[in-house]
């Protein structure tokens, strides 16, 4: 039983340091992300590589949609047998307009709104090798 108590005491001893390091890492990542986004605004082709790692970006598009509304107007080939929208397949057929609204294959505006986001990724050299 002493071993379990010693492990708990050791964990309690290191826990504040772990939390402090986690906060420091999060702060540095936020600073790197902020710096990268400022550089990206000036030059959309900006890349940062060093022996300590790389900073890159990945664009993603998020959609706000209501499955219940879309079920009524979507072709049956995009509807799963559980009467659930096959969002992955249907999403590929949508065209996003400049204001974020979406148009289907028939040219109809559908109740879907798209939001683009940029995700900044920080890779250390160890992660690059994997």
HELIX and SHEET records of a PDB file:
HELIX    1   1 UNK A    2  UNK A   42  1                                  41    
HELIX    2   2 UNK A   67  UNK A   73  1                                   7    
HELIX    3   3 UNK A   76  UNK A   78  5                                   3    
HELIX    4   4 UNK A   87  UNK A   91  1                                   5    
HELIX    5   5 UNK A  125  UNK A  129  1                                   5    
SHEET    1   A 5 UNK A  48  UNK A  50  0                                        
SHEET    2   A 5 UNK A  53  UNK A  65 -1                                        
SHEET    3   A 5 UNK A 109  UNK A 123 -1                                        
SHEET    4   A 5 UNK A 101  UNK A 103 -1                                        
SHEET    5   A 5 UNK A  95  UNK A  96 -1                                        
END                                                                             
